């Protein structure tokens, strides 16, 4: 993902295996720009259980899954799922 370009470069430059704590110590202050603000790499990675990463790709995928709600566009929005019968749906929003 393009928004994590700085993090990707640093993860690729590391030697593995490496622990969660070691990555946070080395790169925790890196900012990840999000549509609704920014978050540090350390804040995102601190949400996961302590673990050892065997590759940059493993660390990258874990970080993607740990990024907070600021990365979400509109919460609970889906243009694919119809509203269930008897449930009041969201008001349409024109973008």
C-alpha positions as a LaTeX table, in Angstrom:
\begin{tabular}{lrrr}
\hline
Residue & $x$ (\AA) & $y$ (\AA) & $z$ (\AA) \\
\hline
Unk1 & 0.00 & 0.00 & 0.00 \\
Unk2 & 1.32 & 3.38 & $-0.94$ \\
Unk3 & 0.44 & 5.06 & 2.37 \\
Unk4 & 3.05 & 2.95 & 4.18 \\
Unk5 & 5.93 & 3.65 & 1.78 \\
Unk6 & 8.34 & 4.85 & 4.51 \\
Unk7 & 7.51 & 1.89 & 6.73 \\
Unk8 & 7.88 & $-0.53$ & 3.80 \\
Unk9 & 11.36 & 0.78 & 3.01 \\
Unk10 & 12.51 & 0.36 & 6.60 \\
Unk11 & 10.97 & $-3.10$ & 6.96 \\
Unk12 & 12.66 & $-4.24$ & 3.74 \\
Unk13 & 16.03 & $-2.93$ & 4.98 \\
Unk14 & 15.89 & $-4.91$ & 8.24 \\
Unk15 & 17.42 & $-8.31$ & 8.87 \\
Unk16 & 15.07 & $-11.01$ & 10.13 \\
Unk17 & 13.97 & $-12.59$ & 12.41 \\
Unk18 & 13.03 & $-9.58$ & 14.55 \\
Unk19 & 10.58 & $-9.15$ & 17.43 \\
Unk20 & 7.67 & $-6.75$ & 17.73 \\
Unk21 & 9.47 & $-4.83$ & 20.48 \\
Unk22 & 12.64 & $-4.49$ & 18.40 \\
Unk23 & 10.67 & $-3.08$ & 15.45 \\
Unk24 & 8.83 & $-0.63$ & 17.70 \\
Unk25 & 12.13 & 0.50 & 19.25 \\
Unk26 & 13.76 & 0.95 & 15.85 \\
Unk27 & 10.87 & 2.52 & 13.90 \\
Unk28 & 8.03 & 3.29 & 16.31 \\
Unk29 & 8.12 & 7.03 & 15.63 \\
Unk30 & 7.44 & 6.70 & 11.88 \\
Unk31 & 4.13 & 8.33 & 10.96 \\
Unk32 & 1.65 & 6.49 & 8.79 \\
Unk33 & $-0.56$ & 9.04 & 7.02 \\
Unk34 & $-4.23$ & 8.08 & 7.06 \\
Unk35 & $-7.32$ & 9.62 & 5.44 \\
Unk36 & $-8.49$ & 10.83 & 8.85 \\
Unk37 & $-5.17$ & 11.88 & 10.41 \\
Unk38 & $-2.00$ & 9.92 & 11.10 \\
Unk39 & $-0.80$ & 7.14 & 13.35 \\
Unk40 & 2.67 & 6.03 & 14.35 \\
Unk41 & 4.05 & 2.67 & 13.36 \\
Unk42 & 4.68 & 1.98 & 17.04 \\
Unk43 & 1.06 & 2.66 & 18.02 \\
Unk44 & $-0.21$ & 0.31 & 15.33 \\
Unk45 & 2.23 & $-2.50$ & 16.09 \\
Unk46 & 1.68 & $-2.24$ & 19.86 \\
Unk47 & $-1.89$ & $-3.51$ & 19.32 \\
Unk48 & $-0.71$ & $-6.99$ & 18.39 \\
Unk49 & 0.57 & $-9.76$ & 20.63 \\
Unk50 & 4.36 & $-9.83$ & 21.01 \\
Unk51 & 5.78 & $-12.01$ & 18.27 \\
Unk52 & 8.82 & $-12.68$ & 16.13 \\
Unk53 & 8.65 & $-11.83$ & 12.44 \\
Unk54 & 10.51 & $-14.06$ & 10.01 \\
Unk55 & 10.24 & $-11.66$ & 7.04 \\
Unk56 & 9.42 & $-8.09$ & 6.05 \\
Unk57 & 6.21 & $-9.32$ & 4.44 \\
Unk58 & 5.05 & $-10.90$ & 7.70 \\
Unk59 & 5.73 & $-7.65$ & 9.59 \\
Unk60 & 4.01 & $-5.62$ & 6.85 \\
Unk61 & 0.83 & $-7.73$ & 6.84 \\
Unk62 & 0.64 & $-7.65$ & 10.63 \\
Unk63 & 0.97 & $-3.86$ & 10.57 \\
Unk64 & $-1.81$ & $-3.54$ & 7.97 \\
Unk65 & $-4.14$ & $-5.52$ & 10.22 \\
Unk66 & $-3.22$ & $-3.45$ & 13.29 \\
Unk67 & $-3.78$ & 0.05 & 11.87 \\
Unk68 & $-6.61$ & 1.84 & 13.69 \\
Unk69 & $-9.97$ & 3.17 & 12.57 \\
Unk70 & $-8.42$ & 6.28 & 11.03 \\
Unk71 & $-7.60$ & 4.18 & 7.97 \\
Unk72 & $-11.26$ & 3.42 & 7.34 \\
Unk73 & $-13.24$ & 5.63 & 5.00 \\
Unk74 & $-16.88$ & 5.58 & 6.06 \\
Unk75 & $-17.50$ & 3.14 & 8.91 \\
Unk76 & $-20.05$ & 0.37 & 8.33 \\
Unk77 & $-20.42$ & 1.38 & 4.68 \\
Unk78 & $-20.91$ & $-1.23$ & 2.00 \\
Unk79 & $-22.16$ & $-0.70$ & $-1.50$ \\
Unk80 & $-22.48$ & $-4.46$ & $-1.93$ \\
Unk81 & $-24.76$ & $-5.61$ & 0.86 \\
Unk82 & $-28.42$ & $-4.66$ & 0.70 \\
Unk83 & $-30.09$ & $-3.56$ & 3.91 \\
Unk84 & $-31.93$ & $-6.49$ & 5.51 \\
Unk85 & $-35.71$ & $-6.46$ & 5.51 \\
Unk86 & $-37.12$ & $-4.74$ & 8.56 \\
Unk87 & $-33.87$ & $-2.91$ & 9.29 \\
Unk88 & $-33.53$ & 0.80 & 8.76 \\
Unk89 & $-30.51$ & 1.39 & 6.53 \\
Unk90 & $-28.07$ & 4.24 & 6.33 \\
Unk91 & $-29.07$ & 7.44 & 4.62 \\
Unk92 & $-27.49$ & 7.68 & 1.17 \\
Unk93 & $-24.52$ & 10.01 & 1.07 \\
Unk94 & $-23.56$ & 11.77 & $-2.12$ \\
Unk95 & $-19.85$ & 12.00 & $-2.66$ \\
\hline
\end{tabular}
